[in-house]
């Protein structure tokens, strides 16, 4: 995936009135990060970021950390059969997004965005957008024309991110998840892939 050129970054910083120092820090962070699709050899990175996500953002996922923690390496490798993209900062996994494609022949054009997470210290740097761009690029190259997702109705930050990323609300699942005894609605969203 193409990196954002430094000149474009500086123009963005000027246009949004970000200080020169903050802009330089963002630029450096961009150079220290990499987004890539994981393969079967990346089990340790996959396990680390997935368990971190489940542990630190429990209200965002249907699974609990213990649902995944005891899985043998072979099961982790099998779960990498679906495309999983991870953001690495200085070689350490800090974000993840997966894409689960529908299997019936009349639905293969659809997929679901899953396992979305970005470490809190990495937010606001454009990394979530880069991760999503990698997923969308993969979808476009593989005949997927629609990406769908569900998001916790209380997660305003995530909802705004998806809306800025061309997802639109298409429905609501009342009590889509029960977290700590509370029913939480989930918003259904979809985006067409061009």
C-alpha positions in Angstrom: 0.0 0.0 0.0 1.3 3.5 -0.8 2.6 5.6 2.0 1.4 9.2 2.4 4.2 11.4 1.0 5.7 13.9 3.5 4.7 16.9 1.4 1.1 15.8 1.5 1.4 15.4 5.3 2.8 19.0 5.7 0.0 20.4 3.5 -2.6 18.6 5.6 -1.0 20.0 8.8 -1.0 23.5 7.4 -4.6 23.2 6.3 -5.7 21.9 9.7 -3.5 24.3 11.7 -1.5 21.5 13.3 1.7 22.9 14.7 5.0 22.2 12.9 6.3 20.1 15.8 3.1 18.0 16.0 3.2 17.6 12.2 6.8 16.5 12.3 5.9 14.0 15.1 3.0 12.6 12.9 5.3 12.4 9.9 7.9 10.4 11.9 5.2 8.1 13.2 4.1 7.5 9.6 7.6 6.4 8.8 7.8 4.1 11.8 4.6 2.3 10.9 3.8 -0.5 8.5 0.5 -2.1 7.5 0.5 -5.6 6.2 -1.7 -8.6 5.7 -0.7 -11.4 8.1 0.2 -14.9 7.0 0.5 -18.2 8.9 4.0 -17.3 10.2 2.5 -14.3 12.0 0.7 -16.2 14.7 2.5 -14.4 17.6 1.7 -10.9 16.3 -1.9 -11.9 15.6 -2.3 -13.4 19.1 -0.7 -10.4 20.8 -2.8 -7.7 19.2 -6.1 -9.7 19.2 -5.8 -10.5 22.9 -4.8 -6.9 23.7 -7.9 -5.7 21.9 -10.2 -8.1 23.7 -8.7 -7.3 27.1 -8.6 -3.5 26.7 -11.9 -2.9 24.8 -14.2 -5.6 26.1 -17.4 -3.8 25.3 -16.5 -3.7 21.6 -16.4 -7.4 20.9 -18.7 -10.4 21.2 -15.8 -12.6 22.3 -14.1 -12.5 25.6 -10.3 -12.8 26.0 -10.7 -16.3 27.5 -12.5 -17.4 24.3 -9.3 -16.9 22.4 -6.5 -17.2 25.0 -6.4 -21.0 25.2 -6.5 -21.6 21.4 -3.6 -23.7 20.1 -1.3 -22.2 17.5 -3.0 -24.3 14.8 -6.3 -22.6 15.5 -4.7 -19.2 15.4 -3.2 -20.1 12.0 -6.5 -21.3 10.7 -8.2 -18.0 11.7 -5.6 -16.3 9.5 -7.2 -17.9 6.5 -9.4 -14.8 6.3 -7.5 -11.7 5.5 -6.2 -10.0 8.7 -4.3 -6.7 8.4 -2.1 -5.4 11.3 -0.5 -2.1 11.8 3.0 -2.3 13.2 4.8 0.6 14.9 8.5 0.1 15.3 7.9 -3.6 14.7 5.2 -4.0 17.4 1.6 -4.8 16.5 -0.7 -1.8 17.5 -3.8 -2.3 15.4 -5.9 -4.9 13.6 -8.7 -5.3 11.1 -10.0 -8.4 9.5 -12.4 -9.1 6.6 -14.8 -12.0 6.7 -16.2 -12.8 3.2 -19.6 -14.3 2.7 -19.4 -17.8 1.3 -22.7 -18.5 -0.6 -22.2 -17.9 -4.3 -24.9 -15.2 -4.5 -23.4 -13.3 -1.5 -19.6 -13.5 -2.3 -19.7 -9.8 -3.2 -20.2 -9.0 0.5 -17.9 -9.1 3.5 -17.9 -8.1 7.1 -15.3 -5.9 8.8 -14.2 -7.7 12.0 -11.7 -7.5 14.9 -11.3 -3.7 14.5 -8.9 -2.3 17.1 -6.2 0.4 17.4 -4.1 0.9 20.5 -5.2 4.2 22.3 -1.7 5.7 22.0 -1.8 5.3 18.2 -5.2 7.0 17.7 -5.5 10.3 16.0 -2.4 9.7 13.8 -4.3 8.4 10.6 -3.4 4.8 11.3 -7.0 3.6 11.5 -7.6 5.1 8.1 -4.5 3.4 6.7 -5.6 0.1 8.1 -9.1 0.5 6.6 -7.6 1.6 3.2 -5.6 -1.6 3.2 -8.8 -3.6 3.8 -10.8 -1.7 1.2 -7.9 -2.1 -1.4 -7.9 -5.9 -0.7 -11.7 -6.0 -1.1 -11.5 -4.2 -4.4 -8.8 -6.4 -5.8 -10.8 -9.6 -4.8 -14.2 -8.8 -6.2 -15.8 -7.7 -3.0 -18.1 -4.7 -3.7 -19.7 -4.2 -0.2 -18.2 -4.1 3.3 -20.5 -4.3 6.3 -20.0 -4.0 10.0 -21.7 -3.8 13.3 -20.6 -1.2 15.9 -21.6 -0.7 19.5 -24.3 2.1 19.5 -22.5 3.7 22.4 -19.1 4.0 20.6 -19.5 7.5 19.2 -15.9 7.8 18.2 -16.0 4.6 16.1 -19.3 5.5 14.5 -17.9 8.9 13.5 -14.8 7.2 12.0 -17.0 4.9 9.9 -19.2 7.7 8.8 -16.2 9.7 7.7 -15.0 6.6 5.9 -18.1 6.4 3.7 -20.0 3.8 5.7 -23.7 4.5 6.2 -26.2 3.3 8.7 -28.5 0.6 7.4 -30.1 -0.8 10.5 -30.0 -1.5 14.2 -29.9 -4.8 16.1 -31.6 -4.2 19.4 -29.7 -5.9 22.3 -27.2 -7.1 19.7 -24.8 -7.9 22.6 -24.9 -8.3 26.3 -21.9 -6.9 28.1 -21.6 -7.0 31.9 -25.3 -7.7 32.1 -26.4 -4.8 30.0 -28.1 -5.1 26.6 -26.3 -3.0 24.0 -27.7 -2.2 20.6 -25.5 -2.6 17.6 -25.6 -0.3 14.6 -25.4 -2.0 11.2 -23.3 -0.1 8.6 -22.3 -0.7 5.0 -20.0 0.8 2.5 -19.8 0.1 -1.3 -16.3 -0.6 -2.6 -15.5 1.1 -5.9 
